[in-house]
Amino acid sequence: MPERERRGYPVFERVTHLSPILAEGALTWYGLNYLTRHSSDPFFWLSTRSGADELVGEEDKIKALANHIDSSPSGSLATIVGPFGSGKTGFVYRLMDELISSGKMKEEEIQWVATSNRDWNKIYTITDILAKNPPVPPRLIVLEENERIQRQDHEDSFTMLGLLLPEIPFLVLTGESTLKDPQFFKLIGVDPSKVYSVEMDPITPESLKEALKARMLALFGEYAQSFNPDKLFDPEFLNYLIPNTNPPVATYREILGKIVGMAQYGLGEGLVDRELRNQPAQINGELYRKVWQDSPSGIEKSYVDKVTAGLHRIIRTTHNPSMAFQPLPYEKLIELGLFEGLDAPGEERERNGKRNERLRNLLLWDVVKEVGDSKLTPKSNSDKTFIPTVKTFLNARYNPLSS
């Protein structure tokens, strides 16, 4: 097997068989335990969709962007847009690999402002890079996670970025809905039609299985040819783990994290019979129910339970894998009981504050996600729409609350 020292990939040498990891093409419980408990193992690499050196499903986009960067004039801009956990960092890794391996750029010509620096001061990092006049001038600067700049700093940081753009040979920005906001393009002074934009593909049941197959092949080569990811998941459970919603609510990082959590907890707490360690593993609703049935939510708010129960009822009666679940308006959350008990006399300003707090709590406690939240042009509550989270979909089927 080839060595993969880059980015901490482990080295598997002289693999002659995969017993007891695989049994008749299925991961065994022992194999699932092994692959989820080795944090350096790229099989469940949570920050990317990579099958070690490959990013599943985005190869054509990576090559196209690399070619565009190589042929573009100085001051050009590209955006990579997708929700947190959708694989943007993995895309950037493979983009840099493609530029270097194809001979379009040298490694020292690429400057990457890491995701750990998530405040607007990272804009100053670019000024430092440009001011140092390194022996090899940068041809590409990647600035990640621009959505995570503090809301009040967005206008200043993007305005400064626009002033710096003519001095940057090529700039790649990653982020979420803000990078599609017309106000963003206005602040940086760029015509949106001249920006090369990449949207990350959403996770689907098929793309998840394709990614897991690619990871097995990357780890074990020909010995993993028999691996059949279909055997790892109960089909019904997979349709709730990755619900069909518009826009997509599931991300690779979240889904892989839930799989890891279920496997580790289920095996560690004895929810899976240890005598089955060499038998095919299956991630299904029964295991999900066992893992979370005794887990307290930590939420002692009646309105949260009331809204959650209402969402569970809606999901149980309308969820259809062949039809995308549509966003719910703010008024629907109110109808389900979000503001129950807030009709007592008092100042309107105080009541509004309590309403906003309740809505924030629904987001904080992972009941719903807001659709298309731009940090530059925040919407009024009445204009917002929401999608139930993956947790809400799963619990609607396997741990429902009664209203």
C-alpha positions as CSV (number, residue, x, y, z in Angstrom):
1,M,0.0,0.0,0.0
2,P,1.3,3.5,-0.8
3,E,2.3,5.6,2.2
4,R,0.0,8.6,3.1
5,E,2.0,10.6,5.5
6,R,0.4,13.9,4.4
7,R,-2.3,15.2,6.8
8,G,-1.8,12.4,9.2
9,Y,-3.1,9.5,7.0
10,P,-2.1,6.2,8.6
11,V,0.0,3.7,6.8
12,F,-1.3,0.2,6.2
13,E,1.4,-2.2,5.1
14,R,1.4,-5.8,3.9
15,V,-2.4,-6.2,4.1
16,T,-3.2,-9.8,3.1
17,H,-6.8,-10.1,4.3
18,L,-9.5,-8.0,6.1
19,S,-10.7,-10.7,8.5
20,P,-12.3,-10.0,10.9
21,I,-13.1,-6.5,9.6
22,L,-15.2,-7.7,6.7
23,A,-17.5,-10.7,6.5
24,E,-19.1,-11.5,3.2
25,G,-18.6,-7.9,2.1
26,A,-20.1,-6.4,5.2
27,L,-18.3,-4.5,8.0
28,T,-18.4,-6.6,11.1
29,W,-19.1,-5.0,14.5
30,Y,-15.4,-5.5,15.3
31,G,-14.5,-3.7,12.0
32,L,-16.9,-0.9,12.7
33,N,-15.4,-0.5,16.2
34,Y,-11.9,-0.6,14.8
35,L,-12.6,2.1,12.1
36,T,-14.4,4.4,14.5
37,R,-12.0,4.2,17.4
38,H,-8.9,5.2,15.4
39,S,-9.1,9.0,15.3
40,S,-6.3,9.3,12.7
41,D,-8.1,6.9,10.4
42,P,-9.5,8.6,7.3
43,F,-12.4,6.2,7.0
44,F,-14.4,8.5,9.3
45,W,-12.4,11.7,8.7
46,L,-14.9,14.2,9.9
47,S,-13.6,17.3,8.3
48,T,-13.7,16.1,4.7
49,R,-15.4,13.6,2.4
50,S,-12.1,12.3,1.2
51,G,-11.4,8.7,0.4
52,A,-7.9,9.4,1.7
53,D,-6.6,11.2,-1.4
54,E,-9.9,11.6,-3.2
55,L,-12.9,13.8,-2.6
56,V,-15.9,11.8,-3.7
57,G,-18.3,13.5,-6.1
58,E,-16.4,16.8,-6.6
59,E,-13.5,15.7,-8.9
60,D,-14.8,17.6,-12.0
61,K,-15.4,20.8,-10.0
62,I,-11.9,20.6,-8.5
63,K,-10.2,20.2,-12.0
64,A,-12.4,23.0,-13.5
65,L,-11.5,25.5,-10.7
66,A,-7.8,24.6,-10.9
67,N,-7.8,25.3,-14.7
68,H,-9.7,28.6,-14.1
69,I,-7.2,29.7,-11.5
70,D,-4.3,28.9,-13.7
71,S,-5.7,31.0,-16.6
72,S,-7.2,34.0,-14.7
73,P,-5.8,37.5,-14.5
74,S,-4.5,39.0,-11.2
75,G,-7.3,40.1,-8.9
76,S,-9.6,37.3,-9.7
77,L,-12.0,35.7,-7.1
78,A,-13.7,32.4,-6.6
79,T,-16.1,31.3,-3.8
80,I,-16.7,27.9,-2.4
81,V,-20.1,27.9,-0.8
82,G,-21.8,25.3,1.4
83,P,-23.1,24.8,4.9
84,F,-20.7,24.1,7.8
85,G,-19.5,20.5,7.5
86,S,-20.3,20.1,3.8
87,G,-16.7,19.4,2.8
88,K,-15.4,22.9,1.9
89,T,-12.0,22.3,3.6
90,G,-11.7,18.9,1.9
91,F,-12.4,20.6,-1.4
92,V,-9.6,23.2,-0.7
93,Y,-7.2,20.4,0.2
94,R,-7.8,18.6,-3.1
95,L,-7.8,21.9,-5.1
96,M,-4.3,22.6,-3.7
97,D,-3.2,19.0,-4.5
98,E,-4.5,19.3,-8.0
99,L,-2.7,22.6,-8.7
100,I,0.6,21.2,-7.4
101,S,0.4,17.7,-8.9
102,S,-0.6,19.1,-12.3
103,G,2.4,21.5,-12.3
104,K,0.2,24.6,-12.4
105,M,1.6,25.9,-9.1
106,K,4.4,25.2,-6.6
107,E,3.4,24.5,-3.0
108,E,5.2,27.7,-1.8
109,E,3.0,29.8,-4.2
110,I,-0.2,28.9,-2.2
111,Q,-1.0,30.7,1.0
112,W,-3.9,29.2,3.1
113,V,-5.4,31.2,6.0
114,A,-6.5,28.4,8.2
115,T,-10.0,27.9,9.6
116,S,-8.8,28.2,13.2
117,N,-8.5,32.0,12.7
118,R,-12.3,32.8,12.5
119,D,-12.4,36.5,13.2
120,W,-12.0,39.5,11.0
121,N,-8.4,40.0,12.0
122,K,-7.5,37.2,9.6
123,I,-8.0,39.8,6.8
124,Y,-4.8,41.4,8.3
125,T,-3.1,38.1,7.7
126,I,-3.4,38.8,4.0
127,T,-1.9,42.2,4.4
128,D,1.0,40.5,6.2
129,I,1.4,38.0,3.4
130,L,1.5,40.7,0.7
131,A,3.8,43.0,2.7
132,K,6.5,40.4,3.4
133,N,7.6,40.2,-0.2
134,P,8.6,36.5,0.1
135,P,11.2,35.1,-2.4
136,V,8.4,33.2,-4.1
137,P,5.4,35.6,-4.4
138,P,2.0,34.0,-3.7
139,R,-0.2,33.2,-6.7
140,L,-3.1,31.9,-4.7
141,I,-4.5,32.9,-1.3
142,V,-7.3,30.8,0.3
143,L,-9.3,32.5,3.1
144,E,-11.6,30.0,4.9
145,E,-14.8,30.2,6.9
146,N,-15.8,33.8,6.2
147,E,-19.2,33.1,7.6
148,R,-17.7,32.9,11.1
149,I,-16.5,36.5,11.3
150,Q,-18.5,38.3,14.0
151,R,-21.6,39.7,12.5
152,Q,-20.8,43.3,13.5
153,D,-17.4,43.1,11.7
154,H,-18.6,41.8,8.3
155,E,-19.0,45.1,6.6
156,D,-15.5,46.4,7.7
157,S,-13.8,43.1,6.9
158,F,-15.3,42.7,3.4
159,T,-14.7,46.4,2.5
160,M,-11.0,45.9,3.4
161,L,-10.9,42.7,1.5
162,G,-12.2,44.6,-1.6
163,L,-9.4,47.1,-1.3
164,L,-6.8,44.3,-1.1
165,L,-8.2,42.2,-4.0
166,P,-6.3,44.0,-6.8
167,E,-3.1,43.1,-5.1
168,I,-3.9,39.4,-4.8
169,P,-3.2,37.2,-7.9
170,F,-6.1,34.9,-7.1
171,L,-8.3,34.7,-4.0
172,V,-10.5,31.8,-3.0
173,L,-13.1,32.4,-0.2
174,T,-15.1,29.7,1.5
175,G,-18.3,30.3,3.4
176,E,-22.0,29.9,3.6
177,S,-25.0,32.0,2.6
178,T,-23.2,35.3,3.1
179,L,-21.0,34.7,0.0
180,K,-24.2,34.6,-2.1
181,D,-25.6,37.9,-0.7
182,P,-25.7,40.8,-3.2
183,Q,-24.5,43.0,-0.4
184,F,-21.3,41.0,-0.2
185,F,-20.4,41.7,-3.8
186,K,-21.2,45.4,-3.3
187,L,-18.9,45.6,-0.3
188,I,-15.9,44.0,-2.1
189,G,-16.7,46.0,-5.3
190,V,-16.9,43.0,-7.6
191,D,-19.5,42.2,-10.3
192,P,-21.1,38.8,-9.2
193,S,-21.1,37.6,-12.8
194,K,-17.3,37.8,-12.8
195,V,-16.9,35.6,-9.7
196,Y,-16.3,31.9,-10.2
197,S,-18.6,30.2,-7.7
198,V,-18.6,26.6,-6.6
199,E,-21.5,25.1,-4.6
200,M,-20.8,22.0,-2.6
201,D,-23.0,19.0,-3.5
202,P,-25.3,17.9,-0.7
203,I,-24.9,14.5,0.9
204,T,-27.3,11.8,-0.3
205,P,-27.6,8.2,0.8
206,E,-25.8,7.1,-2.4
207,S,-23.0,9.7,-2.1
208,L,-22.4,8.6,1.6
209,K,-22.1,5.0,0.5
210,E,-19.8,5.9,-2.4
211,A,-17.6,7.9,0.0
212,L,-17.3,5.0,2.5
213,K,-16.5,2.6,-0.4
214,A,-13.7,5.0,-1.6
215,R,-12.3,5.2,1.9
216,M,-12.1,1.4,2.3
217,L,-10.4,1.1,-1.1
218,A,-7.9,3.9,-0.1
219,L,-7.1,2.2,3.1
220,F,-6.9,-1.5,2.0
221,G,-6.7,-1.4,-1.8
222,E,-7.8,-4.6,-3.6
223,Y,-8.6,-6.4,-0.3
224,A,-11.6,-4.0,0.2
225,Q,-13.2,-4.7,-3.3
226,S,-15.8,-6.9,-1.7
227,F,-17.0,-4.2,0.8
228,N,-20.6,-3.4,0.2
229,P,-21.7,-0.2,2.0
230,D,-25.4,-1.1,1.4
231,K,-25.1,-3.8,4.1
232,L,-24.1,-1.2,6.7
233,F,-27.4,0.7,6.8
234,D,-31.0,-0.1,7.2
235,P,-32.6,1.6,4.1
236,E,-35.4,3.2,6.1
237,F,-33.0,4.5,8.8
238,L,-30.8,6.0,6.0
239,N,-33.8,8.0,4.7
240,Y,-34.2,9.7,8.1
241,L,-30.4,10.0,8.8
242,I,-30.1,11.9,5.4
243,P,-33.6,13.3,4.9
244,N,-34.6,14.7,1.6
245,T,-35.1,18.4,2.3
246,N,-35.0,21.7,0.4
247,P,-32.5,23.0,1.0
248,P,-30.5,20.0,2.2
249,V,-30.2,19.9,6.0
250,A,-27.7,17.1,6.4
251,T,-23.9,17.5,6.0
252,Y,-21.1,15.0,5.7
253,R,-19.5,16.0,9.0
254,E,-22.8,15.7,11.0
255,I,-23.8,12.4,9.4
256,L,-20.4,10.7,9.9
257,G,-20.3,12.1,13.4
258,K,-23.6,10.4,14.2
259,I,-22.5,7.1,12.7
260,V,-19.3,7.2,14.8
261,G,-21.3,8.2,17.9
262,M,-23.8,5.4,17.5
263,A,-21.1,2.8,16.8
264,Q,-18.8,3.8,19.7
265,Y,-21.6,4.2,22.3
266,G,-23.5,1.1,21.2
267,L,-20.4,-1.1,21.4
268,G,-18.9,0.5,24.4
269,E,-22.1,0.4,26.5
270,G,-22.9,-3.2,25.5
271,L,-26.0,-2.3,23.5
272,V,-24.6,-4.5,20.8
273,D,-24.1,-8.1,21.9
274,R,-20.4,-8.8,22.1
275,E,-21.0,-12.3,20.8
276,L,-21.9,-10.6,17.5
277,R,-18.5,-8.9,17.1
278,N,-17.6,-11.0,14.0
279,Q,-21.1,-10.7,12.5
280,P,-22.2,-8.0,10.0
281,A,-22.9,-4.6,11.6
282,Q,-25.9,-2.6,10.7
283,I,-26.7,1.0,11.6
284,N,-30.5,1.1,12.1
285,G,-33.3,2.6,14.0
286,E,-33.2,0.0,16.8
287,L,-29.6,0.9,17.6
288,Y,-30.4,4.6,17.4
289,R,-33.3,4.2,19.8
290,K,-31.1,2.2,22.2
291,V,-28.3,4.8,22.1
292,W,-30.6,7.8,22.8
293,Q,-33.6,6.5,24.6
294,D,-32.1,7.2,28.1
295,S,-30.1,10.3,27.1
296,P,-31.6,13.3,28.8
297,S,-32.0,16.3,26.5
298,G,-31.0,18.8,29.2
299,I,-33.9,20.9,28.0
300,E,-36.5,21.8,30.6
301,K,-38.6,24.1,28.5
302,S,-42.2,23.1,27.8
303,Y,-42.4,25.2,24.6
304,V,-39.4,23.3,23.1
305,D,-41.1,20.0,23.7
306,K,-44.4,21.4,22.3
307,V,-42.7,22.6,19.1
308,T,-40.6,19.5,18.8
309,A,-43.7,17.3,19.2
310,G,-45.5,19.3,16.5
311,L,-42.5,18.9,14.2
312,H,-42.4,15.1,14.8
313,R,-46.1,14.9,13.9
314,I,-45.5,16.8,10.7
315,I,-42.5,14.7,9.7
316,R,-44.3,11.4,10.5
317,T,-47.3,12.4,8.3
318,T,-45.5,14.1,5.4
319,H,-41.9,12.8,5.1
320,N,-41.4,11.1,1.8
321,P,-37.9,10.2,0.6
322,S,-38.9,10.8,-3.0
323,M,-40.2,14.4,-2.3
324,A,-38.2,17.2,-0.7
325,F,-39.4,18.4,2.7
326,Q,-40.0,22.2,2.3
327,P,-39.1,24.9,4.7
328,L,-41.5,25.9,7.4
329,P,-42.4,29.6,7.9
330,Y,-41.9,31.4,11.2
331,E,-45.7,31.4,11.7
332,K,-45.8,27.6,11.7
333,L,-43.4,27.5,14.7
334,I,-45.7,30.0,16.5
335,E,-48.7,27.8,15.6
336,L,-46.9,24.8,17.1
337,G,-46.6,26.6,20.5
338,L,-43.3,28.5,20.3
339,F,-44.8,31.5,22.2
340,E,-47.1,29.6,24.6
341,G,-47.5,31.4,27.8
342,L,-46.1,34.8,26.6
343,D,-49.5,36.5,26.4
344,A,-49.3,37.8,30.0
345,P,-49.5,41.6,30.3
346,G,-46.2,43.4,30.0
347,E,-44.2,45.7,27.8
348,E,-44.1,44.8,24.1
349,R,-40.3,45.3,24.1
350,E,-39.9,42.7,26.9
351,R,-42.2,40.2,25.1
352,N,-40.2,40.6,21.9
353,G,-37.0,39.9,23.8
354,K,-38.5,36.7,25.1
355,R,-39.8,35.7,21.7
356,N,-36.3,36.1,20.2
357,E,-34.8,34.1,23.0
358,R,-37.2,31.2,22.4
359,L,-36.4,31.2,18.7
360,R,-32.6,31.2,19.5
361,N,-33.1,28.3,21.8
362,L,-34.8,26.2,19.1
363,L,-31.7,26.8,17.0
364,L,-29.3,26.3,19.8
365,W,-30.8,23.0,20.9
366,D,-30.7,21.6,17.4
367,V,-34.5,21.5,16.8
368,V,-34.5,23.5,13.5
369,K,-32.1,25.3,11.3
370,E,-32.6,28.6,9.7
371,V,-32.7,28.6,5.9
372,G,-30.3,31.0,4.0
373,D,-29.1,33.1,6.9
374,S,-26.8,35.9,5.6
375,K,-24.7,37.7,8.1
376,L,-24.9,40.9,6.0
377,T,-28.7,41.3,5.6
378,P,-30.4,39.6,8.5
379,K,-34.1,39.0,8.0
380,S,-36.9,39.9,10.4
381,N,-38.3,36.9,12.2
382,S,-41.5,37.0,10.1
383,D,-39.5,36.5,6.9
384,K,-37.4,33.6,8.1
385,T,-38.0,30.0,7.2
386,F,-36.8,26.8,9.0
387,I,-36.0,23.2,8.3
388,P,-36.1,20.5,11.0
389,T,-32.6,19.2,11.8
390,V,-31.4,15.6,11.3
391,K,-31.8,15.0,15.0
392,T,-35.5,16.1,14.7
393,F,-36.1,13.8,11.7
394,L,-34.5,10.8,13.5
395,N,-36.4,11.4,16.7
396,A,-39.7,11.9,14.8
397,R,-39.4,8.3,13.6
398,Y,-37.5,6.5,16.4
399,N,-38.0,8.6,19.6
400,P,-41.1,10.7,19.0
401,L,-42.6,13.2,21.5
402,S,-46.3,13.2,22.0
403,S,-48.0,16.6,21.9
